[in-house]
Amino acid sequence: MKLHNRDVRTDVRELGALVGDVLAAQASTEAYETVETLRNAAIDYRRGDAEDRAALHEAVGDLSTTREEVVARAFTTYFELINLAEERERVRAVRNADDGSALHDSFDATIAEFAEAGVDADELEELLADVLIEPTFTAHPTEARRSTVKSKLRSIANHLGELDERNLTERERRAVWRDVTAEVTSLWGTRQVRQRAPEPEDEARNVQWYLENTLFDVVGDAYEEFEETISKEYDDVDCPKLFEFRSWAGSDRDGNPFVTPEVTDETLERQREVAVEKYRDRCKRLSAVLSQDGERYAAGDALARSLAADAERFPTVVKEARERYPDEPYRQKLRLMRERLDRVNDVRPGEYPDGDAFLDDLDVIAESLREDGQESVLESFVEPFRRQVDTFGLTLASLDLRDHRENHTEAVAEAVAVEGVDYEGMSEDERVDFLTEAILQGEPVVDVDEPGDVSETTERVLRRFASFAEWQEEYGQQAIDTYCISMTEEPSHVLEVLFLADQVGVVSLPDHCAVDVVPLLETESALNGAERILGTLFENEAYAAALEARGEVQEVMLGYSDSNKENGFLAANWDLYENQRRIARFCREEDVTLRLFHGRGGSISRGGGPMNEALLALPNETVTGQVKFTEQGEAIAEKYANPRIAERELEQMLDAQIRARKEANEEPVEDVPDRWVEAMETMAPAARETYRDLLNTDGFVSYFEQATPISVVEDLNLGSRPASRSGERSVEDLRAIPWVFSWTQTRLILPGWYAIASGIDAYLDEVGEEEGMETLREMFDEWPFFRTTLDNASLALARTEPEIAAEYADLADDELRERFFPDLVAEYERGRELVLAISGRDQLLRREWLEESLDRRNPYVDPLNLLQANLLGRTHRTDEEERTLRLTVNGIAAGMKNTG
């Protein structure tokens, strides 16, 4: 059966033509011809029909200020639409796979392999019981598009779906295309660049949109698919809870003074309101289905008892329900469930205290239907609803709090100084002893509500912890039960948070600990000191009691972004891999279950890349079944905006995690040959040295400022959080996102590959070219970690365009350009050569569709890059030129499908 009416080439061709039509109609025919001239000049050079880019340079140089803005808008709009075309192509691949041709990394294929390999039902149930996957949405500012623009694009995407999947008459097809034309026309007239920075509330609503409008409905479908897949090979294997969703949006205070307790409170309240409203709607729909006559179907004992309990709780409501639904026990029960939902945000008693209580009532209905032999009704209508409640509770997504460890230290020091304690003057050991004793004693040490004359930082921290207790009381512990500490370096940094939580009653040892305290290890020193930090904590009387109260589970977060920025791509990846193994081994020796929280960004340079491949490449020792990772910026939209793609993402995560868990059970300690480790231990330090030499070379910061659009990126209003930690101009102080974003704009994606060649060459020099290449090829073929690392570097290399980057390098002072740019290009060229030699490939990209995508995009990104470089080179820019410059940033980000 033919599932689709179109293909990606049709979509690209027709959408591209539509942009041209709208451009001509909304600007002018001359503007359209200008854009065509630029496009054709770029294509001619890419195809080899022109010897150089002279014609393109001339065309860009001849643009008037007004025409520059039109050109930037035209190419930006084109990329936004082409991204939709490629999204639709991915949907086609998923639907075609559902119709018969299995995808290589599908859960279906994995279950079939397990059955063939002799994995029995008990082992599969045990594997599934171990798995818990927690995507954590952050508000990190890597989404360049305005919400208004995203909304219009989503509408266009829905229209493309209609054209592709529905059997339309010609008149209907014309009507849909008319709507697409109208949306594109409206998009053309819409401001692309934000005039103000988004506020934390905006970011929280953005994350909430994906939870509410996509994932909430997708989850039920995904579980149904998983259960159907399992049933093909196994009988009586229950599929447990596999996913939870968490968020930092509205609660991440690190470096963002605008995330106040009021913002967090509003986020929690709004998320609960959304969940409650969703469940009320589902109860109404279910009531329309469960109209069974009580005289023909006897209500189960559990349902009868539940209705009796409701009669005591709500006698008036029960009477009304019985009158409205005589002899319809399911409808009576659902009416009373709606009543309890109504009271969640009400002063009246009787509300559901948490999602588990609501789930208990759904289970009562499910049990009664099962007893009545109505399995089909249960599976079609009740089970998906149960999965939603089990996944989202009354919180939609649990929030993690986060702040920088310096703020906690300052707050503790100032708060206890009022009580005569010189915390600031203590050594690390003395701080640990003081905090331990303070946590274990019965009475609080400080008055959080009236701390006295303290700094603004201390006041903010103490107010947050006081609010923390109130949030848990109001919304439940599940709503907000994790506190992450940025830049953790010492055990006292963890104990400070435990101490502050103790002072407000969130912690009351030994019996009560309502918070997971999570150290975020980001720097080389913190990663290498992880065993020392955790060892001190595990042996500490107070922390050991807290750990026991939390089920002996320790969450540790790893910071990919700052580790990469500090050490370079290859060294950072090796540091993270090795230290994960060390942490996992140490936790196992201490009988503590480790849950790793991977702080990954969207780009390769910040730990990005395909999530399923990343999960499979983790060291076996670290795969406990529970895994948590950040999702942010444009990656959220790419993965979760379309329901089909969102469901596919969940499937890939589950497929990878269950495979990895099985392998970890079979081989708890990954057998990595010594020669592979020795190779990495030669390459990584050499790469780190080369990378740091670059960053520490006198003049590099000036070169970075002059040869990238960092000054523009910092002012783009991408997010509510400042781009720099202190406002100083240094690579160390700059946040990882604008660092990567700026290089990506220039098409010299240095953070994704720089120094990898130097590291590999150092190893080849040590052992010899022939022996070294043989070992490296063996590592690539047999070691998922090394293969994934090289594949990711290969992608960054493939997206790098030295000729375009040269346009930006020319903006720097001549002396700086000659000092840095030739070496950067040489490192790129050698890296490209080595990656191809090790992988045995002819091309950097191993996916044909990705190569086609880059080939499709490059001729259209080139004019934007030249225009951006031209604008950056102007000493004084008008307001109109500034707006156009910012628009080029959006356009290049859309064209590269990546920011930071």
Secondary structure, 3 states (H helix, E strand, C coil): CCCCCCCHHHHHHHHHHHHHHHHHHHCCHHHHHHHHHHHHHHHHHHHCCCCCCHHHHHHHHCCCHHHHHHHHHHHHHHHHHHHHHHHHHHHHHHHHHHCCCCCCCCHHHHHHHHHHCCCCHHHHHHHHHHCEEEEEECCCCCCCCCHHHHHHHHHHHHHHHHHHHCCCCHHHHHHHHHHHHHHHHHHHCCCCCCCCCCCHHHHHHHHHHHHHHHHHHHHHHHHHHHHHHHHHHCCCCCCCCCECCEECCCCECCCCCCCCHHHHHHHHHHHHHHHHHHHHHHHHHHHHHCCCCCCCCCCCHHHHHHHHHHHHHCHHHHHHHHHHCCCCHHHHHHHHHHHHHHCCCCCCCCCCCCHHHHHHHHHHHHHHHHHCCCHHHHHHHHHHHHHHHHHHCCCCCEEEEEEEHHHHHHHHHHHHHCCCCCCCCCCHHHHHHHHHHHHHCCCCCCCCCCCCCCCHHHHHHHHHHHHHHHHHHHHCHHHEEEEEEECCCCHHHHHHHHHHHHHCCCEECCCEECCEEEEEECCHHHHHCHHHHHHHHHHCHHHHHHHHHCCCEEEEEEEHHHHHHHHCHHHHHHHHHHHHHHHHHHHHHCCCEEEEEEECCCCHHHCCCCHHHHHHCCCHHHCCCEEEEEECCHHHHHHHCCHHHHHHHHHHHHHHHHHHHHHHHHCCCCCCCHHHHHHHHHHHHHHHHHHHHHHHCCCHHHHHHHHCCHHHHHCCCCCCCCCECCCCCCCCCECHHHHHHHHHHCCCCHHHCCCHHHHHHHHHHHHCHHHHHHHHHHHHHHCHHHHHHHHHHHHHHHCCCHHHHHHHHCCCCHHHHHHHHHHHHHHHHHHHHHHHHHHCCCCCCCCHHHHHHHHHHHHHHHHHHHHHHHHHCCCCCCHHHHHHHHHHHHHHHHHHCCCC
